[in-house]
Amino acid sequence: MLDQHTIDVIKSTVPVLEVHGEAITRHFYQTMFTAHPELLNIFNHANQKQGRQQAALANMVYTAALHIDNLGAILPAVRQVAHKHRSLDIVPEQYTIVGTYLLKAIKDVLGDAATDEILTAWSDAYQVIANAFIGIEQDMYNKASNQTGGWDGFRTFLVAKKVKESEVITSFYLTPEDGKSISSYQPGQYISIKIQPEGQNYTQIRQYTLSDAPGKPYYRISVKRESGELERPDGVISNYLHDHITEGSVVELSAPAGDFTLNMEDSRPVVLVSGGVGLTPMISMLNTLIESEDQRPITFLHANLNGTSHAFRDHVNRLSQEHPNLKAYYCYTSPVDSDLKDGLIYKKGYMDAAWLSEVIQEPDANYYLCGSVAFMRSVYEELLSIGVTPEHIHYEFFGPKTSLTPVSDQV
């Protein structure tokens, strides 16, 4: 526990972190990777280039300082990050390295403003926070390895089947090389895949949502080929998977992780809302509900450019025809001629409050939302505008955590 003086010192740094937080985290990563390049085997290089990882860490440090007198308030965020750490096989010794270079970055960026008193307080606070992460992650490691079919670290899998789902999305069916059982998971969870592409100096680890219901003898991931857009680089691993991983290829996986999961105990209706490749957890949730013969009303809403890049459309349409409790609706921003001829129930344009009110017949539901940050932020605000309460909206980010609410509403 931290004493009151330490808490007061940490809280006094909140305004400084709000201004200089990202400068500190940028410097932190630069100096840490220079001294410990082996850590580049763990971190997502694309997120580093885009600044997403630096922004996420800055927000985490700021939030920790803001709630240092009540760390229980950030426990959900800690657990979410801990899931990611467990899937990356983070070990306690790495927290010592991070702490050393985080404190150094605070000193380097703030200069004389980072007094010995401030550095000592942050050292004490970091240790408390690190211990919380380590404890939670150890429980997760134990659960992952001790369950039926579970394992520690990374395990070798074979690509049993590769299926093109659309012009941009391909599914990979993964089975364990040793032929033994695999652990189950909750619909919405992900696995980490570790690959070292030819010509790359470091391994690359990426998280991909499991896109089928649990209980199968395989894991399925459905990967979008990420082509560079605007300032975003091409997806190194997504393109490598599409171009170089074939049936029979060997990959390494960590056990399923993640806290964005379908609540099977709540009997209220379910609304699954996705954009682009964000439909992968929704397909897992939908398949689980259908296969378990759950009779609650299900509304499946998906936004896409058009039908050529829309994966699993025929699958969802077939399920909606076979199961009266499932209704599926789509939004296409640029429909093609074939979409107009398919007789789909879709809207041209974007999901807005008027359309959502029209297609969601039972608004008192659990809402699950996944897609790009811009898509989720827009739909989140539209859902709030039609009376959906925030506690009923559950969402997942592909990549470092951010927020769907305005900054003014976060504090």
C-alpha positions in Angstrom: 0.0 0.0 0.0 1.1 3.6 -0.6 1.3 6.1 2.1 -0.7 9.4 1.9 2.4 11.5 1.1 3.2 9.3 -1.9 -0.4 9.4 -3.1 -0.4 13.2 -2.8 2.9 13.5 -4.8 1.6 11.2 -7.6 -1.7 13.1 -7.9 0.3 16.4 -8.1 1.8 15.1 -11.3 -1.5 14.5 -13.1 -1.5 17.9 -14.9 2.0 17.3 -16.1 1.2 13.8 -17.4 -1.8 15.2 -19.2 0.5 17.5 -21.2 3.7 15.5 -21.5 2.5 11.9 -21.2 3.0 10.9 -24.8 6.4 12.5 -25.0 7.4 10.5 -21.9 6.1 7.2 -23.4 7.8 7.9 -26.8 11.1 8.4 -25.1 10.5 5.4 -22.9 10.1 3.0 -25.8 13.0 4.5 -27.7 15.5 4.1 -24.8 14.1 0.7 -23.7 14.4 -0.8 -27.2 17.9 0.6 -27.6 19.0 -1.1 -24.4 16.9 -4.2 -24.8 16.3 -5.0 -28.5 15.1 -8.5 -27.5 11.8 -6.9 -26.5 11.2 -6.1 -30.1 10.3 -9.8 -30.4 7.2 -9.0 -28.3 5.8 -5.5 -29.2 3.7 -4.8 -32.3 6.0 -2.8 -34.6 3.0 -1.3 -36.6 1.4 0.1 -33.4 4.8 1.6 -32.5 5.1 3.3 -35.9 1.6 4.7 -35.7 2.0 5.9 -32.1 -0.9 3.9 -30.9 1.1 2.0 -28.3 2.7 5.2 -26.9 -0.7 6.8 -26.7 -2.2 3.8 -24.9 0.6 3.7 -22.4 0.4 7.4 -21.8 -3.3 7.1 -21.1 -2.7 4.1 -18.7 0.0 6.1 -16.7 -2.3 9.2 -16.6 -5.3 7.1 -15.4 -3.2 5.3 -12.8 -2.0 8.7 -11.4 -5.6 10.0 -11.4 -6.9 7.1 -9.5 -3.8 6.3 -7.4 -5.8 6.7 -4.2 -8.3 4.1 -5.5 -6.6 1.7 -7.8 -9.6 -0.6 -7.7 -11.2 1.8 -10.1 -8.8 0.9 -12.8 -8.9 -2.9 -12.1 -11.1 -3.6 -15.3 -8.5 -1.9 -17.4 -5.7 -3.7 -15.6 -7.4 -7.1 -16.3 -7.9 -6.2 -20.0 -4.2 -5.4 -20.4 -3.2 -8.5 -18.3 -5.1 -10.7 -20.8 -2.9 -9.2 -23.5 0.2 -9.7 -21.5 -0.6 -13.3 -20.8 -1.2 -14.0 -24.5 2.2 -12.4 -25.2 3.9 -14.6 -22.5 5.1 -11.5 -20.5 7.2 -12.5 -17.5 7.7 -10.7 -14.2 11.4 -9.9 -14.9 10.3 -7.7 -17.8 8.4 -5.4 -15.4 11.7 -4.5 -13.8 13.0 -3.4 -17.2 9.9 -1.4 -18.0 10.0 0.3 -14.6 13.6 1.3 -15.0 13.1 2.9 -18.4 9.8 4.5 -17.5 11.4 6.4 -14.6 14.3 7.3 -16.8 11.9 8.7 -19.4 10.1 10.8 -16.8 13.4 12.2 -15.6 14.7 12.8 -19.2 11.6 14.5 -20.5 10.7 16.6 -17.4 14.2 17.5 -16.4 14.5 19.4 -13.2 10.8 19.3 -12.7 11.1 15.5 -12.0 12.5 16.0 -8.4 13.8 13.1 -6.3 10.6 13.2 -4.4 8.5 12.7 -7.5 10.8 10.0 -8.9 10.7 8.1 -5.5 6.9 8.4 -5.4 6.6 7.1 -8.9 9.0 4.2 -8.2 6.9 3.2 -5.2 3.7 3.5 -7.2 5.0 1.6 -10.2 6.0 -1.3 -8.0 2.5 -1.5 -6.5 0.9 -1.4 -10.0 3.4 -3.9 -11.4 2.8 -6.3 -8.5 -1.0 -6.1 -9.3 -0.3 -7.0 -12.9 2.0 -9.8 -12.0 -0.5 -11.3 -9.6 -3.4 -11.1 -12.0 -1.3 -12.5 -14.8 0.0 -15.4 -12.7 -3.6 -16.4 -12.1 -4.3 -16.3 -15.8 -1.2 -18.3 -16.6 -2.3 -21.0 -14.1 -5.8 -21.1 -15.5 -4.6 -21.3 -19.1 -2.1 -24.1 -18.5 -4.2 -26.2 -16.0 -7.4 -26.5 -17.9 -8.1 -29.4 -20.2 -6.1 -29.0 -23.4 -4.2 -26.0 -21.9 -0.6 -25.1 -22.2 2.2 -22.6 -21.1 3.7 -20.1 -23.5 3.4 -20.9 -27.2 2.4 -24.2 -28.8 3.0 -25.4 -32.3 0.0 -25.7 -34.6 -0.5 -26.7 -38.2 -2.6 -24.9 -40.8 -5.1 -27.6 -41.5 -7.2 -25.5 -44.0 -7.1 -22.1 -45.6 -10.4 -20.6 -46.9 -10.9 -17.3 -48.7 -14.0 -15.7 -47.2 -14.0 -12.5 -49.3 -11.7 -10.4 -51.4 -9.8 -9.3 -48.3 -10.5 -11.8 -45.5 -9.1 -15.4 -45.3 -9.8 -18.0 -42.6 -7.1 -20.3 -41.2 -8.1 -23.5 -39.4 -5.4 -24.4 -36.9 -4.9 -27.8 -35.3 -2.2 -28.8 -32.7 0.9 -30.4 -34.2 1.0 -33.0 -31.3 -2.6 -34.1 -32.0 -3.7 -33.6 -28.4 -6.7 -31.7 -27.2 -6.9 -27.9 -27.2 -8.4 -25.7 -24.5 -11.9 -24.3 -24.9 -12.6 -20.5 -24.9 -15.3 -18.0 -24.6 -16.8 -16.6 -27.8 -15.1 -13.2 -28.4 -11.7 -14.3 -27.1 -8.5 -14.2 -29.2 -5.2 -16.1 -29.6 -1.7 -14.7 -30.2 0.1 -16.0 -33.3 3.9 -15.8 -33.3 5.8 -15.7 -36.7 9.2 -14.6 -37.9 8.7 -13.6 -41.5 11.6 -14.2 -43.9 14.0 -11.3 -43.8 12.8 -10.0 -40.5 15.2 -9.7 -37.5 12.5 -10.2 -34.9 9.5 -12.4 -34.3 6.2 -10.7 -34.7 3.2 -11.5 -32.4 -0.4 -10.6 -33.4 -3.7 -11.2 -31.7 -6.5 -12.5 -33.9 -10.1 -13.2 -32.6 -11.3 -16.8 -32.8 -14.1 -16.7 -35.4 -16.0 -19.9 -34.7 -17.9 -21.3 -31.8 -15.8 -23.1 -29.2 -15.8 -26.9 -28.8 -14.3 -27.7 -32.2 -11.0 -29.7 -32.7 -9.5 -26.6 -34.3 -9.1 -22.9 -33.8 -10.2 -20.6 -36.6 -9.0 -17.1 -37.2 -10.2 -14.9 -40.1 -7.6 -12.4 -41.1 -8.0 -9.2 -43.2 -5.2 -8.3 -45.5 -4.2 -4.9 -44.2 -3.1 -2.8 -47.2 -1.5 0.5 -46.3 -3.9 3.4 -46.2 -3.0 7.1 -45.7 -0.3 7.0 -43.0 -0.8 3.4 -42.0 1.9 0.9 -43.1 0.9 -2.5 -44.7 0.2 -5.2 -42.2 3.4 -7.2 -42.1 1.8 -10.3 -40.5 -1.6 -10.1 -42.2 0.0 -10.0 -45.6 2.5 -12.7 -44.7 -0.3 -15.0 -43.6 -2.2 -14.4 -46.8 0.8 -14.7 -49.1 3.1 -17.2 -47.5 1.2 -19.4 -44.9 -0.4 -22.3 -46.7 -2.1 -25.5 -45.7 0.5 -27.5 -43.8 2.5 -24.5 -42.6 3.6 -24.4 -38.9 2.7 -21.5 -36.6 3.0 -20.9 -32.8 -0.1 -20.0 -30.7 -0.6 -18.9 -27.2 -3.8 -20.1 -25.4 -7.0 -18.1 -25.9 -7.3 -14.9 -23.9 -9.4 -11.7 -23.7 -12.3 -10.3 -21.6 -14.6 -9.2 -24.5 -16.9 -12.2 -24.2 -20.5 -13.2 -24.7 -22.6 -13.3 -21.6 -24.5 -16.6 -21.9 -26.2 -16.2 -18.5 -28.1 -13.0 -19.3 -31.3 -13.9 -21.1 -31.9 -10.5 -22.6 -31.8 -10.1 -26.4 -28.5 -9.8 -28.1 -27.5 -7.2 -30.7 -24.2 -7.9 -32.5 -22.8 -4.8 -34.3 -19.7 -4.9 -36.4 -17.8 -3.1 -39.1 -15.4 -4.7 -41.6 -13.2 -7.4 -40.0 -14.8 -6.5 -36.7 -17.4 -9.2 -37.5 -15.0 -12.0 -36.4 -15.9 -12.0 -32.7 -19.6 -11.6 -33.7 -19.5 -14.7 -35.9 -18.1 -16.6 -32.9 -20.8 -15.3 -30.7 -23.5 -15.9 -33.3 -22.4 -19.5 -33.9 -22.3 -20.1 -30.2 -25.8 -18.9 -29.7 -27.2 -20.9 -32.6 -25.3 -24.1 -31.8 -26.5 -23.9 -28.1 -30.1 -23.5 -29.4 -30.5 -20.3 -27.5 -33.9 -18.8 -28.3 -33.4 -15.2 -27.3 -33.8 -12.6 -30.1 -30.6 -11.9 -32.0 -30.0 -8.9 -34.2 -26.9 -9.1 -36.4 -25.9 -5.7 -37.8 -22.8 -5.4 -40.1 -21.3 -2.4 -41.9 -19.0 -2.9 -44.9 -17.8 -1.3 -48.1 -19.8 -3.7 -50.2 -20.5 -7.4 -50.7 -17.2 -8.2 -52.3 -15.3 -7.6 -49.1 -18.1 -8.8 -46.8 -17.0 -12.1 -45.2 -19.5 -14.8 -43.9 -22.5 -13.1 -45.5 -23.9 -16.3 -47.0 -23.4 -18.0 -43.6 -25.3 -15.4 -41.7 -28.1 -15.2 -44.3 -28.5 -19.0 -44.1 -28.7 -18.9 -40.3 -31.2 -16.1 -40.4 -33.4 -18.2 -42.8 -33.2 -21.3 -40.6 -33.7 -19.5 -37.2 -36.6 -17.1 -36.8 -35.0 -15.5 -33.7 -32.1 -14.2 -35.8 -32.5 -11.0 -37.9 -29.6 -9.8 -40.1 -29.2 -6.3 -41.6 -26.3 -4.7 -43.4 -25.0 -1.2 -44.2 -22.9 -0.8 -47.4 -21.2 2.5 -48.1 -20.4 1.7 -51.7 -22.7 -1.2 -52.9 -21.9 -2.9 -56.2 -24.5 -4.0 -58.8 -24.5 -7.6 -57.4 -25.5 -6.3 -54.0 -28.6 -4.7 -55.5 -29.6 -7.9 -57.1 -29.2 -10.1 -53.9 -32.3 -8.9 -52.2 -30.4 -8.1 -49.0 -32.0 -6.1 -46.2 -29.4 -3.3 -46.2 -29.0 0.4 -46.0 -26.7 2.4 -48.3 -24.5 4.6 -46.1 -23.7 4.5 -42.4 -25.4 3.2 -39.3 -27.3 6.1 -37.8 -29.8 6.5 -35.0 -32.9 6.5 -37.3 -31.8 3.2 -38.9 -30.7 1.6 -35.7 -34.1 2.4 -34.1 -35.8 0.9 -37.1 -34.0 -2.5 -37.2 -33.5 -3.0 -33.4 -36.9 -4.3 -32.3 -36.0 -4.9 -28.7 -33.7 -2.1 -27.5 -33.4 -3.5 -23.9 -30.6 -5.8 -25.0 -26.9 -6.6 -24.6 -24.9 -4.9 -27.4 -21.6 -6.2 -28.6 -19.6 -3.8 -30.8 -16.4 -4.3 -32.8 -14.7 -2.6 -35.7 -12.4 0.3 -36.4 -12.2 3.0 -33.6 -13.9 5.5 -35.8 -16.7 3.1 -36.6 -17.2 2.1 -33.0 -17.1 5.7 -31.7 -19.8 6.7 -34.2 -22.1 3.7 -33.5 -21.6 4.0 -29.8 -22.8 7.7 -29.9 -25.7 6.7 -32.1 -26.7 3.9 -29.7 -26.6 6.3 -26.7 -28.8 8.8 -28.7 -31.5 6.2 -29.0 -31.5 5.4 -25.3 -29.1 2.5 -24.9 -27.3 2.7 -21.6 -23.4 2.5 -21.6 -23.3 -0.4 -19.3 -25.2 -2.5 -21.9 -22.7 -1.7 -24.6 -19.6 -4.0 -24.7 -16.8 -3.4 -27.2 -13.4 -4.6 -28.2 -10.4 -2.8 -29.8 -8.2 -4.4 -32.3 -4.9 -3.1 -30.9 -4.0 -0.8 -28.0 -7.0 0.3 -25.9 -8.4 3.7 -26.4 -11.8 5.2 -25.5 -15.1 5.7 -27.3 -16.2 8.5 -25.0 -15.2 12.2 -25.3 -12.1 13.2 -23.2 -14.3 15.5 -21.2 -16.4 12.5 -20.1 -13.5 10.3 -19.0 -12.5 12.2 -15.9 
